[in-house]
């Protein structure tokens, strides 16, 4: 009988990111739906940061900075669409744009100021 059924020797630990993705989505939705600025921004930052962490951990991204920039562009487009159309979703759009701005600042700051690792 195996002491740890279902676990492979290849995978020694479980990833924490799916929990944060699962929390980020409803937090962002609640903030956007009920027009709570800070909750919407925090939920979007949690969701985008967690997906970026998953991409980095699984090896799809070398560094987290460029995926953060990609999420920032996506949030700018969605937030701009909500904020600058005739629909009454201006403050919700501003919350999404703010989250995109924070992600863009983190991505640019990481690219510029975090030292690159040497290949082993």
C-alpha positions as CSV (number, residue, x, y, z in Angstrom):
1,X,0.0,0.0,0.0
2,X,1.3,3.4,-0.9
3,X,1.7,6.0,1.8
4,X,0.6,8.9,-0.4
5,X,-1.9,7.6,-2.9
6,X,-2.5,9.8,-6.0
7,X,0.8,11.7,-5.6
8,X,3.5,11.3,-8.2
9,X,7.2,11.6,-7.4
10,X,7.4,14.2,-10.1
11,X,5.2,16.6,-8.3
12,X,6.4,17.3,-4.8
13,X,4.0,20.1,-3.9
14,X,0.7,21.6,-4.8
15,X,0.3,25.0,-6.4
16,X,-1.3,27.8,-4.3
17,X,-2.4,29.8,-7.3
18,X,-5.8,28.1,-8.1
19,X,-7.2,29.1,-4.8
20,X,-6.3,32.8,-5.4
21,X,-7.7,32.7,-8.9
22,X,-10.9,31.2,-7.5
23,X,-11.0,34.1,-4.9
24,X,-10.0,36.8,-7.4
25,X,-12.8,36.2,-9.8
26,X,-15.8,36.6,-7.4
27,X,-14.1,39.5,-5.5
28,X,-13.6,41.4,-8.8
29,X,-17.2,40.5,-9.9
30,X,-18.7,41.7,-6.6
31,X,-16.7,45.0,-6.8
32,X,-17.7,45.6,-10.4
33,X,-21.3,44.5,-10.1
34,X,-22.0,46.6,-6.9
35,X,-19.8,49.5,-8.0
36,X,-17.4,49.2,-5.1
37,X,-14.2,50.7,-6.5
38,X,-11.6,49.3,-4.0
39,X,-13.0,45.8,-4.0
40,X,-13.1,45.7,-7.8
41,X,-9.5,46.9,-8.1
42,X,-8.3,44.4,-5.4
43,X,-10.1,41.5,-7.0
44,X,-8.7,42.3,-10.5
45,X,-5.2,42.6,-9.1
46,X,-5.6,39.3,-7.2
47,X,-6.9,37.5,-10.3
48,X,-4.4,38.8,-12.8
49,X,-1.5,38.4,-10.4
50,X,-2.5,34.8,-9.7
51,X,-2.9,33.9,-13.3
52,X,0.5,35.4,-13.9
53,X,2.0,33.3,-11.1
54,X,0.5,30.2,-12.6
55,X,2.0,31.1,-16.0
56,X,5.4,31.6,-14.4
57,X,5.2,28.5,-12.2
58,X,4.2,26.2,-15.1
59,X,7.0,27.5,-17.3
60,X,4.9,29.4,-19.9
61,X,6.5,32.7,-19.0
62,X,10.1,33.3,-18.1
63,X,9.3,36.3,-15.9
64,X,6.0,37.5,-14.5
65,X,6.5,41.1,-15.9
66,X,5.4,40.6,-19.5
67,X,2.2,38.7,-18.6
68,X,1.4,41.5,-16.2
69,X,1.8,44.0,-19.0
70,X,-0.5,41.9,-21.2
71,X,-3.2,41.8,-18.5
72,X,-2.7,45.6,-18.1
73,X,-3.4,46.2,-21.8
74,X,-6.5,43.9,-21.6
75,X,-7.8,45.8,-18.6
76,X,-7.2,49.1,-20.3
77,X,-9.3,48.0,-23.3
78,X,-12.2,46.6,-21.2
79,X,-12.1,49.6,-18.8
80,X,-11.9,52.1,-21.6
81,X,-14.8,50.5,-23.3
82,X,-16.9,50.7,-20.2
83,X,-15.8,54.2,-19.2
84,X,-16.0,56.0,-22.5
85,X,-19.2,54.7,-24.0
86,X,-22.7,55.9,-23.5
87,X,-23.4,53.2,-20.9
88,X,-23.7,54.3,-17.3
89,X,-20.7,52.2,-16.2
90,X,-18.2,55.0,-15.8
91,X,-17.0,54.3,-12.3
92,X,-16.7,50.6,-13.0
93,X,-14.7,51.4,-16.0
94,X,-12.4,53.6,-14.0
95,X,-11.9,50.8,-11.5
96,X,-10.8,48.4,-14.2
97,X,-8.5,51.1,-15.7
98,X,-7.0,51.7,-12.3
99,X,-6.2,48.0,-11.9
100,X,-4.7,48.0,-15.4
101,X,-2.5,51.0,-14.4
102,X,-1.3,49.3,-11.3
103,X,-0.5,46.1,-13.3
104,X,1.3,48.2,-15.9
105,X,3.4,49.9,-13.3
106,X,4.3,46.6,-11.7
107,X,5.2,45.1,-15.1
108,X,7.3,48.1,-16.2
109,X,8.9,48.4,-12.7
110,X,9.8,44.7,-12.7
111,X,11.3,44.8,-16.2
112,X,13.4,47.9,-15.3
113,X,14.5,47.3,-11.8
114,X,14.5,43.5,-11.0
115,X,17.8,42.0,-12.0
116,X,17.8,39.3,-14.5
117,X,18.9,35.8,-13.4
118,X,21.8,34.1,-15.0
119,X,21.0,30.8,-16.9
120,X,22.2,27.8,-14.9
